[in-house]
Amino acid sequence: MHRFFIAACIAALVASPVAAQGTAAPAKPQTIVFKGKAPVSHKVLEVKLPKPKEGDLPNGMHLIVLEDHRTPQTTFQLIIPGAGGYFDAPGSTGLASVTATMMREGTATRNTTQISEQLETIAATLNVNAGVSALDATITGSALAEKFDNLFDLTADILLHPAFPESELAKYQQRTAAQLAQQRSVAGFLAAEMYQKIMMGDHPGARVAMTPDDLKKVTRASMLAFYESHYVPDHAAIAFAGDISYAQAKTLVESKLASWKKKGTSVAAATNPAVLTTAKVYLVDRPNSVQTSFYVGAPAVDRKDADYDVLQMMNAVIGGGPTGRLFTHLREEKGYTYGAYSQLQAGRFKGVWTASTDVRSEVTEPALTDIMDEVRQLREVKVSAKELDDKKRSLIANFALSLESPQQVLSYYITNWTYKLPLNYWDSYPRRVMAITANQVQAAAKKYLDPKKVQIVAVGDGKKIEETMKKFGDLEVYDTEGRKKAAMVP
């Protein structure tokens, strides 16, 4: 395994000499002198990831084990397709999320305090999660190898015998109601909520958070019903990394989860959201806001699409981190913001490409103009050879560094299992990245950042920015509760 080291250039400031008898000589401009440069290898990184051992269990589960005995630590991930919020019935957003959270709040033989105390005693972690738009629920945990059997015993109890105590549900609802009310005062949340609704429409992927009414609907009976229907082993996978062998993991799973029987159920396939064909501008009026929060984006691809690697490269160029064009332009050159980034969201259904930032209200127009200009340049001007090469090496360097973590390597194989990718998918990743051309990046930008499909969401004080937002396209105005309102400026 190759390792990457980042060498920094050393700069020296050349100061003016001081003249005799205390009289200073005329000041000379300070300059940066680069003392040396880090050597750059032009060879393509060759990697061969350690391969896990895999197998299928009688109850339908897929077992993945990546042995690594360098440290006495073991982690696991249990992925349960069909148990995420994607499968919440209309009007019941958040049921899957609450069900997952409440599984850890008590079993038939342990209450929430006992669960927490046992985890603390063995210095272990254990969490159950299901996002409001996720297709899967996940159970994750970690412990020292010598205590891992204790952790997995607790895991089995939580998975197989959740009690969903009503007393704990009441406490959870009280805490969460306050959080749901509070998040509506956060501009970033309002922007994300509106943006996902625009990009995904009625698709489950539009869900960002449950509402207070959704929260009130959750009962012990509804959680039990969801659990019984969706927490099945038929299509699940359990993956281990660290100080554990395949034989040990298989024995542990078959003994602790012996009663988790196959039910013969199928998981509904994920569908794609409706296609957007018209560009539009949306303003969420947040009175007295001193900033404008932007989400700018367009429909993209699913994870298995042939364009995925190229779109990742395109994203790295425009907004992937502090060396992306958006960050450099909006923060370093203009001082409009503390940060500007972009990301590609791609899963089992088609996702979106999104750029986001927060700027001062008074620079709303120039900031958005610059964002749109960066998008335009991606379509119209080829990325330079140097910039493209820098991004390629940055992506590969980050990938190489990630291989130091057994848990991260395991996550790559979980991705393989989830999307049915080739076994050598990650071994070939550096070569695929280095093979991407400027023509491909430009072609992807032309295809996916079509001006006819780009959507703009702004959250800010309508009195200050509504007239500005009209300059960027057909405008719709909403209040902070998501209700459409009449434009304030005729």
C-alpha positions in Angstrom: 0.0 0.0 0.0 1.4 3.3 -1.0 1.2 6.3 1.4 0.9 9.9 0.4 2.8 12.6 2.2 2.0 16.3 1.7 5.1 18.5 1.7 4.6 22.2 2.4 6.4 25.0 0.6 8.5 27.2 2.9 8.1 30.9 2.4 10.5 33.5 3.6 9.7 37.2 4.0 12.6 39.5 2.9 12.7 42.4 5.3 14.3 45.7 4.6 17.7 46.4 6.3 17.8 49.2 8.9 20.0 52.1 8.0 22.7 53.4 10.3 22.0 55.8 13.2 18.4 54.5 13.5 17.1 55.8 10.1 15.1 53.2 8.3 15.8 52.6 4.7 12.9 52.9 2.3 10.6 49.9 2.7 10.7 47.3 0.0 7.6 45.2 -0.9 7.5 41.9 0.9 7.7 39.0 -1.4 7.3 35.2 -0.9 10.3 33.2 -1.9 9.6 29.5 -2.4 12.5 27.5 -1.0 11.6 24.2 -2.6 8.8 22.1 -4.0 7.6 18.7 -3.0 8.6 16.1 -5.6 5.6 14.9 -7.6 5.3 11.4 -8.9 3.6 11.0 -12.2 3.0 7.3 -11.7 -0.6 6.1 -11.3 -1.1 4.8 -7.8 -1.4 1.0 -7.8 -3.4 -0.5 -4.9 -4.7 -3.9 -4.1 -7.1 -3.7 -1.2 -7.2 -6.5 1.3 -10.1 -8.7 0.4 -12.8 -9.6 2.9 -14.2 -13.1 3.2 -17.9 -13.2 2.4 -20.7 -15.7 2.5 -24.5 -16.1 2.7 -26.3 -17.3 5.8 -29.4 -19.5 5.9 -31.7 -16.7 7.0 -30.7 -14.6 3.9 -28.1 -12.4 5.5 -24.9 -11.7 3.7 -21.8 -11.9 5.9 -18.7 -9.7 5.2 -15.5 -10.0 7.4 -12.4 -7.9 6.9 -9.8 -9.2 9.3 -7.2 -6.8 10.7 -5.4 -7.8 13.9 -3.1 -4.7 14.2 -5.3 -3.3 17.0 -7.6 -5.2 19.5 -10.7 -3.4 18.2 -13.7 -4.8 16.3 -16.5 -2.9 14.6 -19.6 -4.0 12.8 -22.4 -2.7 10.6 -25.8 -4.3 10.1 -27.6 -3.0 7.0 -31.3 -3.7 6.8 -32.8 -2.8 3.4 -36.4 -1.7 3.4 -36.4 -0.4 7.0 -35.5 3.3 6.2 -37.7 6.3 6.0 -38.1 5.9 2.2 -40.7 3.3 3.0 -42.7 5.4 5.4 -46.3 5.6 4.3 -47.5 9.0 3.1 -48.5 11.1 6.1 -46.2 9.0 8.4 -42.8 10.6 7.7 -40.4 9.9 10.5 -41.9 6.6 11.6 -38.9 4.6 10.5 -36.5 7.1 12.2 -38.4 7.0 15.5 -38.6 3.2 15.4 -34.9 2.9 14.9 -34.1 5.4 17.7 -36.5 3.8 20.1 -35.1 0.3 19.6 -32.2 1.3 21.8 -34.4 2.7 24.6 -35.5 -0.7 26.0 -35.9 -4.4 25.5 -38.0 -7.1 27.2 -35.2 -7.5 29.8 -33.3 -4.2 29.8 -34.4 -0.7 30.2 -32.7 2.3 28.6 -30.5 3.0 31.7 -29.3 -0.5 31.9 -28.4 -0.5 28.2 -26.4 2.7 28.6 -24.7 1.5 31.7 -23.7 -1.8 30.1 -22.2 0.0 27.1 -20.3 2.4 29.3 -19.0 -0.5 31.4 -17.5 -2.2 28.3 -16.4 1.1 26.7 -18.5 0.3 23.6 -20.7 2.1 21.2 -24.0 1.0 19.7 -26.4 3.0 17.6 -29.5 2.3 15.5 -30.4 4.7 12.7 -32.8 5.2 9.8 -32.9 8.5 7.9 -36.2 10.0 6.9 -35.5 9.4 3.2 -33.0 6.5 3.6 -33.8 3.1 2.1 -32.0 1.2 4.9 -31.8 1.1 8.6 -28.4 0.5 10.1 -27.1 -0.8 13.4 -23.5 0.0 14.1 -21.2 -0.8 17.0 -17.6 -1.0 18.2 -15.8 -2.4 21.2 -12.4 -3.9 22.2 -12.1 -7.5 20.9 -12.2 -8.9 24.4 -15.6 -7.2 25.0 -17.1 -7.7 21.6 -19.1 -10.8 22.6 -20.8 -8.7 25.3 -21.5 -5.9 22.8 -23.0 -8.3 20.3 -25.2 -10.0 23.0 -26.6 -6.5 23.7 -27.0 -5.9 20.0 -29.0 -9.1 19.5 -31.3 -8.2 22.4 -32.0 -4.7 20.9 -32.5 -6.1 17.4 -34.7 -9.1 18.4 -36.6 -7.9 21.5 -37.3 -4.2 21.3 -40.0 -3.2 23.8 -40.7 0.3 22.5 -41.6 1.5 26.0 -44.3 4.2 25.9 -42.7 6.1 28.8 -39.5 6.5 26.7 -41.5 7.4 23.6 -43.3 10.2 25.5 -39.9 11.6 26.6 -38.5 11.4 23.1 -41.6 13.1 21.6 -41.2 16.0 24.1 -37.5 16.5 23.4 -37.9 16.2 19.6 -40.9 18.5 19.4 -38.7 21.3 20.7 -36.0 20.5 18.2 -38.4 20.4 15.3 -39.7 23.9 16.3 -36.2 25.2 16.7 -34.9 24.0 13.3 -37.4 26.1 11.5 -35.5 29.2 12.7 -32.3 27.9 10.9 -31.8 29.3 7.4 -29.8 26.2 6.3 -32.6 23.9 7.2 -35.2 26.0 5.4 -33.0 26.0 2.3 -32.4 22.3 2.4 -36.1 21.6 2.9 -37.3 23.7 0.0 -34.5 22.5 -2.2 -35.3 18.8 -1.7 -38.9 19.4 -2.2 -38.2 21.1 -5.5 -35.7 18.5 -6.8 -37.6 15.4 -5.6 -41.3 16.5 -5.7 -43.5 13.8 -4.2 -40.7 11.3 -4.1 -39.6 10.0 -0.7 -36.2 11.5 -1.3 -37.7 14.9 -0.7 -38.1 14.2 3.0 -35.7 16.2 5.2 -37.4 16.0 8.6 -40.7 15.0 10.1 -43.2 17.6 11.2 -44.6 18.0 14.7 -47.8 16.4 13.5 -45.9 13.4 12.1 -44.2 13.1 15.5 -47.5 13.1 17.4 -48.8 10.3 15.2 -46.1 7.8 16.3 -47.4 5.3 18.8 -46.0 2.1 20.3 -48.4 0.1 18.1 -47.2 1.9 14.9 -43.6 1.3 15.7 -44.2 -2.4 16.5 -46.1 -2.8 13.2 -43.2 -1.1 11.2 -40.7 -3.2 13.0 -42.5 -6.5 12.3 -42.9 -5.7 8.6 -39.5 -4.2 7.9 -36.9 -5.6 10.2 -36.3 -8.9 8.4 -33.0 -10.6 7.6 -33.9 -11.7 4.1 -31.9 -9.0 2.3 -29.7 -7.8 5.1 -25.9 -7.7 5.3 -23.7 -7.7 8.4 -20.1 -6.6 8.1 -17.2 -6.9 10.6 -13.8 -5.2 10.5 -10.9 -5.6 12.9 -9.7 -8.2 15.4 -12.1 -11.0 14.4 -12.0 -13.9 12.0 -14.7 -15.0 9.5 -15.2 -18.2 11.6 -15.6 -16.2 14.8 -18.0 -13.7 13.2 -20.1 -16.5 11.6 -20.4 -18.3 14.9 -21.3 -15.1 16.7 -24.1 -14.2 14.2 -25.5 -17.7 14.0 -25.6 -18.1 17.7 -26.8 -14.7 18.8 -29.3 -14.1 15.9 -30.5 -17.7 15.7 -34.1 -16.7 16.1 -34.0 -14.0 13.4 -35.7 -16.2 10.7 -36.2 -15.6 7.0 -39.7 -14.3 6.2 -39.7 -14.6 2.4 -40.5 -10.9 2.0 -39.2 -8.7 -0.9 -38.1 -5.1 -0.8 -39.7 -2.7 -3.1 -37.3 -1.2 -5.6 -36.3 2.4 -5.4 -37.8 4.6 -8.1 -36.5 7.8 -9.6 -38.0 11.2 -9.0 -39.9 13.0 -11.7 -37.7 14.7 -14.3 -37.4 18.5 -14.0 -37.6 20.4 -17.3 -37.9 24.0 -16.3 -35.4 26.2 -14.4 -36.9 28.3 -11.5 -36.0 30.5 -8.6 -37.4 30.1 -5.1 -37.2 32.5 -2.3 -38.0 31.6 1.3 -38.8 34.9 3.0 -37.1 35.0 6.4 -37.7 38.5 7.8 -34.8 40.3 9.4 -32.2 37.8 8.2 -28.8 39.3 7.7 -27.6 36.6 5.4 -28.8 34.8 2.3 -28.5 31.0 2.2 -28.2 29.6 -1.3 -28.8 26.1 -2.7 -28.1 25.9 -6.5 -28.3 22.6 -8.3 -29.6 20.2 -10.9 -30.7 16.6 -11.2 -27.9 14.1 -11.4 -27.4 10.3 -11.5 -27.7 7.2 -9.4 -24.6 5.5 -7.9 -24.3 2.9 -10.7 -24.4 5.4 -13.6 -21.5 5.4 -16.0 -21.1 9.1 -15.5 -20.6 8.9 -11.7 -16.8 9.1 -11.7 -16.7 12.0 -14.1 -19.4 13.9 -12.1 -17.3 13.4 -9.0 -14.4 14.9 -10.8 -16.6 17.8 -12.0 -17.8 18.4 -8.5 -14.2 18.3 -7.1 -13.3 21.1 -9.6 -16.1 23.5 -8.8 -16.7 22.9 -5.1 -15.0 19.9 -3.6 -13.3 21.4 -0.6 -11.3 24.5 0.1 -9.4 24.3 -3.2 -12.6 24.2 -5.3 -13.5 27.2 -7.5 -16.5 28.3 -5.4 -14.5 28.4 -2.2 -11.5 30.2 -3.9 -13.7 32.7 -5.7 -16.4 33.5 -3.1 -14.3 33.4 0.0 -10.6 34.0 -0.8 -11.0 36.4 -3.7 -14.3 38.2 -2.9 -14.7 37.7 0.9 -18.4 37.1 0.5 -18.6 34.0 2.7 -16.8 31.8 5.2 -17.2 28.8 2.8 -18.8 27.6 -0.5 -19.0 24.0 -1.4 -20.7 21.5 -3.7 -21.6 17.9 -3.5 -22.9 15.0 -5.6 -25.7 13.0 -4.0 -26.2 9.6 -5.7 -27.7 6.5 -4.3 -30.1 3.8 -5.6 -32.3 6.4 -7.1 -31.2 9.5 -9.1 -29.9 12.2 -6.9 -28.8 15.8 -7.4 -25.7 18.0 -7.7 -25.8 20.9 -5.3 -23.7 24.0 -4.6 -24.4 25.9 -1.3 -23.2 28.8 0.6 -24.2 31.6 3.0 -23.5 35.3 2.2 -24.2 38.7 3.6 -27.5 40.1 2.4 -25.9 43.0 0.7 -23.8 40.8 -1.5 -26.6 38.5 -2.5 -26.6 39.6 -6.2 -22.9 39.5 -6.9 -22.5 36.2 -5.0 -25.2 34.5 -6.9 -23.9 36.0 -10.2 -20.5 34.5 -9.4 -22.0 31.1 -8.6 -23.9 31.0 -11.8 -20.8 32.2 -13.7 -18.8 29.3 -12.3 -21.4 26.9 -13.4 -21.4 28.5 -16.9 -17.6 28.3 -17.2 -17.7 24.5 -16.4 -20.0 24.1 -19.4 -18.2 26.5 -21.8 -14.5 26.3 -20.9 -12.4 23.2 -20.6 -10.7 22.6 -17.3 -6.9 23.3 -17.6 -4.5 20.4 -17.6 -2.9 21.5 -14.4 -6.2 22.0 -12.5 -7.5 18.7 -13.6 -4.3 16.9 -12.7 -4.3 18.6 -9.3 -7.8 17.4 -8.6 -7.1 13.9 -9.8 -4.1 13.6 -7.4 -6.1 15.1 -4.6 -8.9 12.6 -5.0 -6.4 9.7 -5.2 -4.4 10.9 -2.2 -7.5 11.1 -0.1 -8.5 7.7 -1.2 -5.0 6.3 -0.4 -5.0 7.8 3.1 -8.5 6.3 3.8 -7.0 2.9 3.3 -5.3 3.2 6.7 -8.6 2.6 8.3 -10.0 -0.9 8.3 -13.5 0.5 8.9 -13.2 2.7 5.8 -12.0 -0.2 3.7 -14.9 -2.2 5.0 -17.3 0.5 4.0 -16.0 0.3 0.4 -17.0 -3.4 0.3 -20.4 -2.5 1.8 -20.8 -0.1 -1.1 -19.8 -3.0 -3.5 -22.5 -5.1 -1.9 -25.1 -2.4 -1.9 -24.7 -1.4 -5.5 -23.5 -4.8 -6.9 -20.2 -3.3 -8.0 -17.3 -5.4 -9.4 -15.0 -6.9 -6.8 -12.0 -5.0 -8.2 -14.0 -1.7 -8.3 -11.8 0.0 -5.7 -8.5 -1.5 -6.9 -9.2 0.2 -10.2 -10.3 3.5 -8.7 -7.0 5.4 -9.1 -6.7 4.3 -12.8 -10.3 5.3 -13.5 -9.7 8.8 -11.9 -6.5 9.4 -13.8 -8.1 8.4 -17.1 -10.8 11.2 -16.8 -10.3 13.9 -19.5 -11.1 17.6 -19.6 -13.5 16.8 -22.5 -15.4 14.4 -20.3 -15.7 16.9 -17.5 -17.0 19.6 -19.9 -19.4 17.2 -21.5 -20.8 16.2 -18.1 -21.2 19.8 -17.1 -23.1 20.5 -20.4 -25.3 17.5 -19.8 -26.1 17.8 -16.1 -25.8 21.6 -15.5 -28.2 22.5 -18.3 -29.5 26.1 -17.6 -33.0 24.8 -18.3 -32.7 22.5 -15.3 -30.8 24.4 -12.8 -32.8 25.4 -9.7 -32.0 28.2 -7.3 -33.2 28.4 -3.7 -32.5 31.4 -1.5 -33.4 31.9 2.1 -33.2 35.5 3.3 -35.1 38.8 4.0 -37.5 39.2 1.2 -37.6 43.0 1.5 -33.9 43.1 0.9 -33.4 40.4 -1.8 -36.7 39.7 -3.6 -36.0 42.2 -6.4 -32.6 40.8 -6.8 -33.8 37.2 -7.1 -36.2 38.1 -9.9 -33.2 38.9 -12.0 -32.3 35.3 -12.1 -35.5 33.8 -13.4 -39.2 33.0 -12.8 -39.6 33.6 -9.0 -41.8 31.9 -6.4 -41.9 33.2 -2.8 -42.7 31.1 0.3 -42.8 31.8 4.0 -40.8 29.8 6.6 -43.6 27.3 7.0 -43.3 26.4 3.3 -46.5 28.1 2.3 -46.6 29.9 -1.0 -47.2 33.7 -0.8 -47.6 36.6 -3.1 -44.6 38.5 -4.2 -43.9 41.5 -2.0 -42.5 43.5 -5.0 -45.0 43.9 -7.9 
